[in-house]
Structures are given as structure tokens and as C-alpha cells.
Amino acid sequence: MGRLRRLAMAGKISQSGIISVGPVQLEQIRRNEEYRSRKIALLEALLKNWQSWRAILEDSGVETLVIGGEEWNFYDMLDGIKELPPRQKQALWLILIEDKRPVDVARAMFVGSKRIVGEMAVQYKDDALAKLVARHDQRKEG
């Protein structure tokens, strides 16, 4: 017997096909989203200061920074950036680390495209940040 059929027989799926798993904790969902947004903003600020972080590493050997109770390791971040898909890596590196304007990055990324807007590159950068935060959380958990 399939999983959905068992759920339907147990009364957990309504006639409309919606699965009921218990009360929705909207406040918890909001807190998780706020936490994730703050963490992405923190990572973005950290990457904007990548050159300074690298200088600290070279001068004093400090490879892990603790910001807001979160540990960020230079080499873990570098490995995470290397694992990103090419377009995300390019957008992240050029916009945050090299401090290029998103529209200039989009022009470099989409050569030959007739309509280029900076938002094209920003979307790739945002996706990259989300992946790096997810990777960071995954490594922290386990």
C-alpha cells in the first residue's frame, strides 16, 4: 500500500489533497526565516570583507572568526565557494569579493545577450549565498 493511500486512510489527507500534519507553527517559521535572513546578511558582509579576512589570516594565522556566536572558517568558506556552480561562483566572487557593480557583472556573464540587467547577476549571487549558508549549517550540525 502506498504512503499517500495509508495517510488518506488514516484521515490525514483531506478531499482536496492537502496533507495535515498537525498545527502549523507560524511563529517558529517566521523566526527561522528571520534567522536565515540575518545569517545570509552576515555572510554577505563577511565576503565583502574577504580581502581583510585574508590579510588577518596571513598576518596572524587566524582562520576562524566568531561573529554573532557563529564560527566562520576561511578555508571552509573557500571550499564552499569552489563547490558552487560556475555562474553562482562568478557572480558571488565578482559582486562581493571584487566589489563590481551587478550590471557590469551581468554584462560579463551574459555576453551577447540583448537585455542585460544587474538583477540577473544578483539572483545568482543570492542563490550562492543561500547555498553557502545551507552548507555552513550542515557542517555545523554534523
N, CA, C and O atoms as a GROMACS GRO file, in nm:
protein
  568
    1MET      N    1   0.085  -0.117   0.000
    1MET     CA    2   0.000   0.000   0.000
    1MET      C    3   0.090   0.124   0.000
    1MET      O    4   0.186   0.131   0.076
    2GLY      N    5   0.058   0.221  -0.085
    2GLY     CA    6   0.139   0.342  -0.096
    2GLY      C    7   0.126   0.432   0.025
    2GLY      O    8   0.028   0.425   0.098
    3ARG      N    9   0.225   0.517   0.044
    3ARG     CA   10   0.228   0.607   0.160
    3ARG      C   11   0.109   0.702   0.159
    3ARG      O   12   0.045   0.722   0.263
    4LEU      N   13   0.078   0.762   0.043
    4LEU     CA   14  -0.034   0.855   0.036
    4LEU      C   15  -0.166   0.785   0.066
    4LEU      O   16  -0.254   0.842   0.131
    5ARG      N   17  -0.179   0.662   0.019
    5ARG     CA   18  -0.303   0.588   0.046
    5ARG      C   19  -0.317   0.560   0.196
    5ARG      O   20  -0.426   0.572   0.251
    6ARG      N   21  -0.206   0.522   0.262
    6ARG     CA   22  -0.210   0.499   0.407
    6ARG      C   23  -0.248   0.626   0.481
    6ARG      O   24  -0.328   0.622   0.574
    7LEU      N   25  -0.190   0.742   0.437
    7LEU     CA   26  -0.224   0.870   0.500
    7LEU      C   27  -0.371   0.903   0.479
    7LEU      O   28  -0.438   0.951   0.571
    8ALA      N   29  -0.422   0.877   0.359
    8ALA     CA   30  -0.563   0.905   0.329
    8ALA      C   31  -0.653   0.818   0.417
    8ALA      O   32  -0.754   0.866   0.469
    9MET      N   33  -0.616   0.694   0.433
    9MET     CA   34  -0.698   0.602   0.515
    9MET      C   35  -0.694   0.644   0.662
    9MET      O   36  -0.790   0.622   0.736
   10ALA      N   37  -0.583   0.702   0.704
   10ALA     CA   38  -0.571   0.746   0.843
   10ALA      C   39  -0.639   0.880   0.865
   10ALA      O   40  -0.644   0.930   0.977
   11GLY      N   41  -0.693   0.939   0.758
   11GLY     CA   42  -0.764   1.065   0.771
   11GLY      C   43  -0.675   1.186   0.771
   11GLY      O   44  -0.719   1.295   0.809
   12LYS      N   45  -0.551   1.172   0.729
   12LYS     CA   46  -0.458   1.284   0.730
   12LYS      C   47  -0.459   1.361   0.599
   12LYS      O   48  -0.400   1.469   0.592
   13ILE      N   49  -0.523   1.309   0.496
   13ILE     CA   50  -0.534   1.382   0.370
   13ILE      C   51  -0.680   1.415   0.349
   13ILE      O   52  -0.767   1.328   0.353
   14SER      N   53  -0.706   1.542   0.327
   14SER     CA   54  -0.844   1.584   0.305
   14SER      C   55  -0.883   1.554   0.161
   14SER      O   56  -0.800   1.514   0.080
   15GLN      N   57  -1.011   1.574   0.129
   15GLN     CA   58  -1.060   1.550  -0.005
   15GLN      C   59  -0.989   1.639  -0.107
   15GLN      O   60  -0.979   1.603  -0.224
   16SER      N   61  -0.939   1.754  -0.064
   16SER     CA   62  -0.872   1.846  -0.157
   16SER      C   63  -0.728   1.804  -0.185
   16SER      O   64  -0.661   1.866  -0.267
   17GLY      N   65  -0.680   1.701  -0.118
   17GLY     CA   66  -0.545   1.654  -0.141
   17GLY      C   67  -0.441   1.718  -0.052
   17GLY      O   68  -0.322   1.698  -0.073
   18ILE      N   69  -0.484   1.795   0.048
   18ILE     CA   70  -0.391   1.862   0.139
   18ILE      C   71  -0.356   1.767   0.252
   18ILE      O   72  -0.445   1.708   0.313
   19ILE      N   73  -0.229   1.753   0.281
   19ILE     CA   74  -0.183   1.666   0.389
   19ILE      C   75  -0.182   1.746   0.518
   19ILE      O   76  -0.125   1.855   0.523
   20SER      N   77  -0.243   1.693   0.621
   20SER     CA   78  -0.247   1.758   0.751
   20SER      C   79  -0.149   1.687   0.843
   20SER      O   80  -0.161   1.567   0.867
   21VAL      N   81  -0.052   1.761   0.894
   21VAL     CA   82   0.048   1.700   0.982
   21VAL      C   83   0.047   1.761   1.121
   21VAL      O   84   0.140   1.738   1.199
   22GLY      N   85  -0.052   1.837   1.152
   22GLY     CA   86  -0.060   1.897   1.284
   22GLY      C   87  -0.063   2.048   1.273
   22GLY      O   88  -0.059   2.102   1.162
   23PRO      N   89  -0.071   2.116   1.386
   23PRO     CA   90  -0.081   2.263   1.383
   23PRO      C   91   0.046   2.327   1.325
   23PRO      O   92   0.158   2.283   1.352
   24VAL      N   93   0.025   2.428   1.246
   24VAL     CA   94   0.137   2.499   1.185
   24VAL      C   95   0.190   2.600   1.286
   24VAL      O   96   0.114   2.677   1.344
   25GLN      N   97   0.317   2.598   1.305
   25GLN     CA   98   0.382   2.689   1.399
   25GLN      C   99   0.435   2.810   1.324
   25GLN      O  100   0.554   2.820   1.296
   26LEU      N  101   0.344   2.904   1.290
   26LEU     CA  102   0.383   3.019   1.210
   26LEU      C  103   0.493   3.102   1.275
   26LEU      O  104   0.584   3.149   1.207
   27GLU      N  105   0.484   3.120   1.405
   27GLU     CA  106   0.586   3.199   1.474
   27GLU      C  107   0.724   3.136   1.461
   27GLU      O  108   0.823   3.206   1.441
   28GLN      N  109   0.730   3.003   1.472
   28GLN     CA  110   0.858   2.932   1.456
   28GLN      C  111   0.910   2.946   1.314
   28GLN      O  112   1.030   2.965   1.292
   29ILE      N  113   0.821   2.936   1.216
   29ILE     CA  114   0.861   2.952   1.076
   29ILE      C  115   0.915   3.092   1.053
   29ILE      O  116   1.017   3.109   0.986
   30ARG      N  117   0.847   3.192   1.109
   30ARG     CA  118   0.894   3.331   1.094
   30ARG      C  119   1.032   3.349   1.158
   30ARG      O  120   1.120   3.412   1.100
   31ARG      N  121   1.050   3.292   1.277
   31ARG     CA  122   1.180   3.302   1.344
   31ARG      C  123   1.290   3.237   1.262
   31ARG      O  124   1.400   3.290   1.250
   32ASN      N  125   1.260   3.120   1.205
   32ASN     CA  126   1.359   3.051   1.122
   32ASN      C  127   1.395   3.134   1.000
   32ASN      O  128   1.512   3.141   0.962
   33GLU      N  129   1.295   3.196   0.938
   33GLU     CA  130   1.321   3.280   0.821
   33GLU      C  131   1.403   3.403   0.858
   33GLU      O  132   1.494   3.442   0.785
   34GLU      N  133   1.371   3.465   0.972
   34GLU     CA  134   1.447   3.581   1.019
   34GLU      C  135   1.591   3.541   1.048
   34GLU      O  136   1.684   3.613   1.011
   35TYR      N  137   1.610   3.427   1.113
   35TYR     CA  138   1.743   3.377   1.144
   35TYR      C  139   1.822   3.354   1.014
   35TYR      O  140   1.938   3.394   1.003
   36ARG      N  141   1.757   3.290   0.917
   36ARG     CA  142   1.823   3.262   0.789
   36ARG      C  143   1.859   3.392   0.717
   36ARG      O  144   1.968   3.403   0.660
   37SER      N  145   1.769   3.490   0.719
   37SER     CA  146   1.796   3.618   0.654
   37SER      C  147   1.913   3.690   0.720
   37SER      O  148   1.999   3.747   0.652
   38ARG      N  149   1.916   3.687   0.853
   38ARG     CA  150   2.029   3.750   0.925
   38ARG      C  151   2.160   3.680   0.893
   38ARG      O  152   2.263   3.744   0.876
   39LYS      N  153   2.154   3.548   0.884
   39LYS     CA  154   2.276   3.471   0.856
   39LYS      C  155   2.327   3.498   0.714
   39LYS      O  156   2.447   3.509   0.692
   40ILE      N  157   2.236   3.510   0.619
   40ILE     CA  158   2.275   3.543   0.481
   40ILE      C  159   2.336   3.682   0.477
   40ILE      O  160   2.436   3.704   0.410
   41ALA      N  161   2.275   3.778   0.549
   41ALA     CA  162   2.329   3.915   0.553
   41ALA      C  163   2.467   3.917   0.617
   41ALA      O  164   2.556   3.989   0.572
   42LEU      N  165   2.485   3.838   0.723
   42LEU     CA  166   2.615   3.827   0.790
   42LEU      C  167   2.720   3.770   0.695
   42LEU      O  168   2.832   3.822   0.687
   43LEU      N  169   2.685   3.665   0.624
   43LEU     CA  170   2.778   3.603   0.530
   43LEU      C  171   2.812   3.700   0.418
   43LEU      O  172   2.927   3.707   0.376
   44GLU      N  173   2.713   3.773   0.370
   44GLU     CA  174   2.738   3.871   0.263
   44GLU      C  175   2.837   3.977   0.311
   44GLU      O  176   2.929   4.013   0.238
   45ALA      N  177   2.819   4.028   0.433
   45ALA     CA  178   2.912   4.127   0.489
   45ALA      C  179   3.052   4.067   0.507
   45ALA      O  180   3.152   4.133   0.482
   46LEU      N  181   3.056   3.942   0.550
   46LEU     CA  182   3.184   3.874   0.569
   46LEU      C  183   3.258   3.861   0.436
   46LEU      O  184   3.379   3.885   0.430
   47LEU      N  185   3.187   3.824   0.331
   47LEU     CA  186   3.250   3.807   0.200
   47LEU      C  187   3.290   3.941   0.137
   47LEU      O  188   3.385   3.948   0.060
   48LYS      N  189   3.217   4.047   0.171
   48LYS     CA  190   3.256   4.180   0.123
   48LYS      C  191   3.390   4.223   0.184
   48LYS      O  192   3.461   4.306   0.128
   49ASN      N  193   3.421   4.164   0.298
   49ASN     CA  194   3.548   4.193   0.366
   49ASN      C  195   3.646   4.077   0.353
   49ASN      O  196   3.731   4.058   0.439
   50TRP      N  197   3.634   4.001   0.247
   50TRP     CA  198   3.717   3.882   0.223
   50TRP      C  199   3.866   3.917   0.224
   50TRP      O  200   3.947   3.846   0.285
   51GLN      N  201   3.903   4.026   0.158
   51GLN     CA  202   4.045   4.064   0.150
   51GLN      C  203   4.101   4.095   0.289
   51GLN      O  204   4.215   4.060   0.319
   52SER      N  205   4.020   4.160   0.373
   52SER     CA  206   4.065   4.189   0.510
   52SER      C  207   4.081   4.060   0.589
   52SER      O  208   4.176   4.044   0.665
   53TRP      N  209   3.985   3.968   0.571
   53TRP     CA  210   3.991   3.839   0.640
   53TRP      C  211   4.115   3.763   0.596
   53TRP      O  212   4.184   3.701   0.678
   54ARG      N  213   4.144   3.768   0.468
   54ARG     CA  214   4.263   3.701   0.416
   54ARG      C  215   4.391   3.762   0.475
   54ARG      O  216   4.485   3.690   0.509
   55ALA      N  217   4.393   3.895   0.488
   55ALA     CA  218   4.509   3.963   0.546
   55ALA      C  219   4.528   3.922   0.692
   55ALA      O  220   4.640   3.900   0.737
   56ILE      N  221   4.418   3.913   0.766
   56ILE     CA  222   4.425   3.869   0.907
   56ILE      C  223   4.482   3.727   0.914
   56ILE      O  224   4.565   3.697   0.999
   57LEU      N  225   4.437   3.642   0.824
   57LEU     CA  226   4.486   3.504   0.820
   57LEU      C  227   4.635   3.501   0.792
   57LEU      O  228   4.710   3.428   0.857
   58GLU      N  229   4.679   3.579   0.694
   58GLU     CA  230   4.821   3.579   0.657
   58GLU      C  231   4.908   3.641   0.766
   58GLU      O  232   5.020   3.596   0.789
   59ASP      N  233   4.857   3.746   0.832
   59ASP     CA  234   4.936   3.816   0.934
   59ASP      C  235   4.943   3.742   1.067
   59ASP      O  236   5.048   3.734   1.130
   60SER      N  237   4.827   3.688   1.110
   60SER     CA  238   4.823   3.631   1.245
   60SER      C  239   4.785   3.484   1.249
   60SER      O  240   4.787   3.422   1.356
   61GLY      N  241   4.752   3.426   1.135
   61GLY     CA  242   4.716   3.285   1.132
   61GLY      C  243   4.576   3.254   1.180
   61GLY      O  244   4.542   3.137   1.198
   62VAL      N  245   4.493   3.357   1.203
   62VAL     CA  246   4.357   3.336   1.250
   62VAL      C  247   4.271   3.299   1.129
   62VAL      O  248   4.243   3.383   1.043
   63GLU      N  249   4.229   3.173   1.124
   63GLU     CA  250   4.149   3.129   1.009
   63GLU      C  251   4.001   3.117   1.041
   63GLU      O  252   3.920   3.103   0.950
   64THR      N  253   3.964   3.122   1.170
   64THR     CA  254   3.824   3.112   1.210
   64THR      C  255   3.784   3.238   1.284
   64THR      O  256   3.846   3.277   1.383
   65LEU      N  257   3.677   3.301   1.235
   65LEU     CA  258   3.620   3.417   1.301
   65LEU      C  259   3.490   3.377   1.367
   65LEU      O  260   3.414   3.297   1.312
   66VAL      N  261   3.463   3.432   1.484
   66VAL     CA  262   3.336   3.408   1.552
   66VAL      C  263   3.260   3.540   1.550
   66VAL      O  264   3.302   3.640   1.608
   67ILE      N  265   3.147   3.538   1.480
   67ILE     CA  266   3.065   3.658   1.465
   67ILE      C  267   2.923   3.622   1.503
   67ILE      O  268   2.862   3.532   1.445
   68GLY      N  269   2.870   3.692   1.601
   68GLY     CA  270   2.733   3.665   1.646
   68GLY      C  271   2.713   3.523   1.695
   68GLY      O  272   2.605   3.467   1.679
   69GLY      N  273   2.816   3.465   1.753
   69GLY     CA  274   2.806   3.329   1.804
   69GLY      C  275   2.827   3.220   1.698
   69GLY      O  276   2.824   3.101   1.730
   70GLU      N  277   2.848   3.261   1.573
   70GLU     CA  278   2.870   3.166   1.463
   70GLU      C  279   3.018   3.161   1.428
   70GLU      O  280   3.083   3.265   1.418
   71GLU      N  281   3.069   3.042   1.409
   71GLU     CA  282   3.208   3.026   1.366
   71GLU      C  283   3.213   3.018   1.214
   71GLU      O  284   3.140   2.940   1.152
   72TRP      N  285   3.301   3.099   1.156
   72TRP     CA  286   3.319   3.101   1.010
   72TRP      C  287   3.466   3.074   0.981
   72TRP      O  288   3.552   3.153   1.020
   73ASN      N  289   3.494   2.965   0.915
   73ASN     CA  290   3.631   2.927   0.884
   73ASN      C  291   3.664   2.967   0.740
   73ASN      O  292   3.589   2.938   0.647
   74PHE      N  293   3.777   3.033   0.723
   74PHE     CA  294   3.820   3.083   0.593
   74PHE      C  295   3.828   2.970   0.490
   74PHE      O  296   3.777   2.983   0.378
   75TYR      N  297   3.890   2.861   0.528
   75TYR     CA  298   3.911   2.752   0.432
   75TYR      C  299   3.781   2.676   0.401
   75TYR      O  300   3.761   2.628   0.290
   76ASP      N  301   3.692   2.665   0.501
   76ASP     CA  302   3.561   2.605   0.474
   76ASP      C  303   3.483   2.691   0.376
   76ASP      O  304   3.417   2.639   0.285
   77MET      N  305   3.489   2.823   0.396
   77MET     CA  306   3.420   2.914   0.304
   77MET      C  307   3.479   2.903   0.164
   77MET      O  308   3.406   2.901   0.065
   78LEU      N  309   3.610   2.898   0.155
   78LEU     CA  310   3.676   2.887   0.025
   78LEU      C  311   3.636   2.756  -0.044
   78LEU      O  312   3.610   2.755  -0.164
   79ASP      N  313   3.632   2.646   0.031
   79ASP     CA  314   3.588   2.518  -0.025
   79ASP      C  315   3.443   2.527  -0.073
   79ASP      O  316   3.409   2.476  -0.180
   80GLY      N  317   3.358   2.593   0.006
   80GLY     CA  318   3.219   2.609  -0.032
   80GLY      C  319   3.204   2.689  -0.160
   80GLY      O  320   3.121   2.656  -0.245
   81ILE      N  321   3.283   2.794  -0.173
   81ILE     CA  322   3.279   2.876  -0.295
   81ILE      C  323   3.325   2.794  -0.415
   81ILE      O  324   3.267   2.804  -0.523
   82LYS      N  325   3.428   2.714  -0.396
   82LYS     CA  326   3.478   2.631  -0.506
   82LYS      C  327   3.374   2.529  -0.553
   82LYS      O  328   3.372   2.492  -0.670
   83GLU      N  329   3.287   2.484  -0.462
   83GLU     CA  330   3.186   2.382  -0.495
   83GLU      C  331   3.063   2.441  -0.564
   83GLU      O  332   2.980   2.366  -0.616
   84LEU      N  333   3.050   2.573  -0.567
   84LEU     CA  334   2.932   2.635  -0.628
   84LEU      C  335   2.931   2.613  -0.779
   84LEU      O  336   3.036   2.595  -0.840
   85PRO      N  337   2.811   2.614  -0.839
   85PRO     CA  338   2.804   2.610  -0.985
   85PRO      C  339   2.876   2.732  -1.043
   85PRO      O  340   2.883   2.836  -0.978
   86PRO      N  341   2.931   2.720  -1.164
   86PRO     CA  342   3.015   2.827  -1.221
   86PRO      C  343   2.952   2.966  -1.221
   86PRO      O  344   3.019   3.063  -1.182
   87ARG      N  345   2.829   2.980  -1.263
   87ARG     CA  346   2.766   3.114  -1.269
   87ARG      C  347   2.747   3.173  -1.130
   87ARG      O  348   2.768   3.293  -1.110
   88GLN      N  349   2.708   3.090  -1.033
   88GLN     CA  350   2.692   3.139  -0.897
   88GLN      C  351   2.825   3.183  -0.838
   88GLN      O  352   2.835   3.287  -0.773
   89LYS      N  353   2.927   3.102  -0.862
   89LYS     CA  354   3.061   3.135  -0.813
   89LYS      C  355   3.109   3.267  -0.874
   89LYS      O  356   3.163   3.352  -0.803
   90GLN      N  357   3.089   3.282  -1.004
   90GLN     CA  358   3.132   3.403  -1.074
   90GLN      C  359   3.060   3.526  -1.019
   90GLN      O  360   3.124   3.627  -0.989
   91ALA      N  361   2.929   3.518  -1.006
   91ALA     CA  362   2.852   3.632  -0.956
   91ALA      C  363   2.891   3.667  -0.813
   91ALA      O  364   2.912   3.784  -0.781
   92LEU      N  365   2.901   3.567  -0.727
   92LEU     CA  366   2.938   3.589  -0.588
   92LEU      C  367   3.075   3.655  -0.578
   92LEU      O  368   3.093   3.754  -0.508
   93TRP      N  369   3.171   3.599  -0.650
   93TRP     CA  370   3.308   3.649  -0.641
   93TRP      C  371   3.320   3.792  -0.693
   93TRP      O  372   3.380   3.878  -0.629
   94LEU      N  373   3.260   3.817  -0.810
   94LEU     CA  374   3.274   3.949  -0.869
   94LEU      C  375   3.197   4.057  -0.793
   94LEU      O  376   3.247   4.168  -0.775
   95ILE      N  377   3.077   4.026  -0.747
   95ILE     CA  378   2.996   4.126  -0.678
   95ILE      C  379   3.045   4.152  -0.536
   95ILE      O  380   3.060   4.267  -0.495
   96LEU      N  381   3.071   4.046  -0.462
   96LEU     CA  382   3.106   4.065  -0.320
   96LEU      C  383   3.255   4.082  -0.296
   96LEU      O  384   3.296   4.173  -0.224
   97ILE      N  385   3.335   3.997  -0.354
   97ILE     CA  386   3.477   3.999  -0.320
   97ILE      C  387   3.553   4.103  -0.402
   97ILE      O  388   3.639   4.173  -0.348
   98GLU      N  389   3.521   4.114  -0.532
   98GLU     CA  390   3.587   4.214  -0.615
   98GLU      C  391   3.510   4.346  -0.620
   98GLU      O  392   3.556   4.441  -0.683
   99ASP      N  393   3.395   4.353  -0.553
   99ASP     CA  394   3.315   4.474  -0.540
   99ASP      C  395   3.277   4.537  -0.676
   99ASP      O  396   3.282   4.659  -0.692
  100LYS      N  397   3.240   4.453  -0.770
  100LYS     CA  398   3.195   4.500  -0.902
  100LYS      C  399   3.046   4.531  -0.896
  100LYS      O  400   2.972   4.474  -0.816
  101ARG      N  401   3.003   4.623  -0.981
  101ARG     CA  402   2.861   4.655  -0.990
  101ARG      C  403   2.786   4.538  -1.053
  101ARG      O  404   2.836   4.479  -1.149
  102PRO      N  405   2.668   4.505  -1.001
  102PRO     CA  406   2.592   4.393  -1.057
  102PRO      C  407   2.568   4.403  -1.208
  102PRO      O  408   2.572   4.302  -1.278
  103VAL      N  409   2.542   4.523  -1.258
  103VAL     CA  410   2.517   4.537  -1.401
  103VAL      C  411   2.642   4.504  -1.482
  103VAL      O  412   2.633   4.446  -1.590
  104ASP      N  413   2.759   4.541  -1.431
  104ASP     CA  414   2.885   4.508  -1.500
  104ASP      C  415   2.911   4.357  -1.496
  104ASP      O  416   2.959   4.299  -1.593
  105VAL      N  417   2.877   4.296  -1.384
  105VAL     CA  418   2.893   4.151  -1.372
  105VAL      C  419   2.798   4.081  -1.469
  105VAL      O  420   2.836   3.985  -1.535
  106ALA      N  421   2.675   4.130  -1.477
  106ALA     CA  422   2.578   4.071  -1.569
  106ALA      C  423   2.627   4.083  -1.714
  106ALA      O  424   2.612   3.990  -1.792
  107ARG      N  425   2.685   4.196  -1.749
  107ARG     CA  426   2.740   4.213  -1.885
  107ARG      C  427   2.848   4.111  -1.913
  107ARG      O  428   2.855   4.055  -2.023
  108ALA      N  429   2.934   4.086  -1.814
  108ALA     CA  430   3.043   3.989  -1.832
  108ALA      C  431   2.989   3.846  -1.837
  108ALA      O  432   3.041   3.761  -1.910
  109MET      N  433   2.885   3.819  -1.761
  109MET     CA  434   2.829   3.684  -1.754
  109MET      C  435   2.744   3.650  -1.875
  109MET      O  436   2.741   3.534  -1.918
  110PHE      N  437   2.676   3.748  -1.930
  110PHE     CA  438   2.581   3.723  -2.038
  110PHE      C  439   2.620   3.799  -2.164
  110PHE      O  440   2.539   3.872  -2.222
  111VAL      N  441   2.742   3.780  -2.207
  111VAL     CA  442   2.792   3.846  -2.328
  111VAL      C  443   2.703   3.805  -2.446
  111VAL      O  444   2.673   3.687  -2.465
  112GLY      N  445   2.662   3.904  -2.524
  112GLY     CA  446   2.581   3.876  -2.641
  112GLY      C  447   2.432   3.882  -2.614
  112GLY      O  448   2.352   3.878  -2.708
  113SER      N  449   2.393   3.890  -2.488
  113SER     CA  450   2.251   3.900  -2.456
  113SER      C  451   2.204   4.042  -2.484
  113SER      O  452   2.275   4.138  -2.455
  114LYS      N  453   2.085   4.056  -2.542
  114LYS     CA  454   2.035   4.187  -2.581
  114LYS      C  455   1.986   4.268  -2.462
  114LYS      O  456   2.000   4.391  -2.460
  115ARG      N  457   1.928   4.202  -2.364
  115ARG     CA  458   1.873   4.273  -2.248
  115ARG      C  459   1.947   4.227  -2.122
  115ARG      O  460   1.930   4.114  -2.077
  116ILE      N  461   2.027   4.315  -2.068
  116ILE     CA  462   2.105   4.280  -1.950
  116ILE      C  463   2.068   4.375  -1.837
  116ILE      O  464   2.071   4.497  -1.852
  117VAL      N  465   2.033   4.316  -1.724
  117VAL     CA  466   2.005   4.394  -1.604
  117VAL      C  467   2.087   4.336  -1.489
  117VAL      O  468   2.114   4.216  -1.486
  118GLY      N  469   2.124   4.421  -1.396
  118GLY     CA  470   2.205   4.377  -1.283
  118GLY      C  471   2.138   4.270  -1.200
  118GLY      O  472   2.205   4.189  -1.136
  119GLU      N  473   2.005   4.270  -1.199
  119GLU     CA  474   1.930   4.172  -1.118
  119GLU      C  475   1.961   4.029  -1.161
  119GLU      O  476   1.949   3.936  -1.081
  120MET      N  477   2.002   4.011  -1.286
  120MET     CA  478   2.037   3.877  -1.335
  120MET      C  479   2.154   3.821  -1.255
  120MET      O  480   2.152   3.706  -1.212
  121ALA      N  481   2.256   3.902  -1.235
  121ALA     CA  482   2.374   3.859  -1.160
  121ALA      C  483   2.344   3.852  -1.010
  121ALA      O  484   2.395   3.764  -0.940
  122VAL      N  485   2.261   3.944  -0.961
  122VAL     CA  486   2.227   3.945  -0.819
  122VAL      C  487   2.155   3.816  -0.781
  122VAL      O  488   2.178   3.763  -0.672
  123GLN      N  489   2.070   3.766  -0.869
  123GLN     CA  490   1.999   3.641  -0.840
  123GLN      C  491   2.097   3.524  -0.824
  123GLN      O  492   2.081   3.441  -0.734
  124TYR      N  493   2.197   3.518  -0.910
  124TYR     CA  494   2.298   3.413  -0.897
  124TYR      C  495   2.376   3.429  -0.766
  124TYR      O  496   2.406   3.331  -0.699
  125LYS      N  497   2.409   3.554  -0.731
  125LYS     CA  498   2.481   3.579  -0.606
  125LYS      C  499   2.396   3.537  -0.486
  125LYS      O  500   2.447   3.474  -0.394
  126ASP      N  501   2.268   3.572  -0.488
  126ASP     CA  502   2.179   3.536  -0.377
  126ASP      C  503   2.165   3.384  -0.364
  126ASP      O  504   2.162   3.331  -0.253
  127ASP      N  505   2.155   3.316  -0.477
  127ASP     CA  506   2.147   3.169  -0.473
  127ASP      C  507   2.274   3.110  -0.415
  127ASP      O  508   2.270   3.013  -0.339
  128ALA      N  509   2.388   3.168  -0.451
  128ALA     CA  510   2.516   3.121  -0.399
  128ALA      C  511   2.523   3.141  -0.247
  128ALA      O  512   2.568   3.052  -0.175
  129LEU      N  513   2.479   3.257  -0.200
  129LEU     CA  514   2.480   3.284  -0.056
  129LEU      C  515   2.392   3.184   0.018
  129LEU      O  516   2.430   3.133   0.124
  130ALA      N  517   2.274   3.155  -0.037
  130ALA     CA  518   2.184   3.058   0.027
  130ALA      C  519   2.250   2.920   0.034
  130ALA      O  520   2.238   2.851   0.136
  131LYS      N  521   2.320   2.881  -0.072
  131LYS     CA  522   2.388   2.750  -0.071
  131LYS      C  523   2.501   2.748   0.032
  131LYS      O  524   2.521   2.647   0.100
  132LEU      N  525   2.574   2.858   0.042
  132LEU     CA  526   2.684   2.863   0.139
  132LEU      C  527   2.632   2.858   0.282
  132LEU      O  528   2.691   2.793   0.368
  133VAL      N  529   2.521   2.926   0.308
  133VAL     CA  530   2.462   2.922   0.442
  133VAL      C  531   2.412   2.781   0.473
  133VAL      O  532   2.434   2.730   0.583
  134ALA      N  533   2.347   2.718   0.378
  134ALA     CA  534   2.300   2.580   0.398
  134ALA      C  535   2.418   2.486   0.424
  134ALA      O  536   2.410   2.399   0.510
  135ARG      N  537   2.526   2.504   0.350
  135ARG     CA  538   2.646   2.422   0.369
  135ARG      C  539   2.705   2.445   0.508
  135ARG      O  540   2.744   2.351   0.576
  136HIS      N  541   2.709   2.572   0.549
  136HIS     CA  542   2.762   2.608   0.680
  136HIS      C  543   2.679   2.543   0.791
  136HIS      O  544   2.734   2.487   0.886
  137ASP      N  545   2.547   2.552   0.778
  137ASP     CA  546   2.459   2.491   0.878
  137ASP      C  547   2.476   2.340   0.883
  137ASP      O  548   2.477   2.279   0.990
  138GLN      N  549   2.489   2.279   0.765
  138GLN     CA  550   2.506   2.134   0.757
  138GLN      C  551   2.636   2.091   0.824
  138GLN      O  552   2.638   1.991   0.896
  139ARG      N  553   2.743   2.164   0.802
  139ARG     CA  554   2.872   2.130   0.862
  139ARG      C  555   2.867   2.151   1.013
  139ARG      O  556   2.928   2.075   1.089
  140LYS      N  557   2.794   2.254   1.057
  140LYS     CA  558   2.782   2.283   1.200
  140LYS      C  559   2.706   2.172   1.273
  140LYS      O  560   2.739   2.135   1.385
  141GLU      N  561   2.603   2.119   1.206
  141GLU     CA  562   2.522   2.015   1.267
  141GLU      C  563   2.593   1.880   1.273
  141GLU      O  564   2.567   1.797   1.359
  142GLY      N  565   2.683   1.863   1.176
  142GLY     CA  566   2.734   1.733   1.186
  142GLY      C  567   2.844   1.676   1.123
  142GLY      O  568   2.873   1.558   1.144
   0.00000   0.00000   0.00000
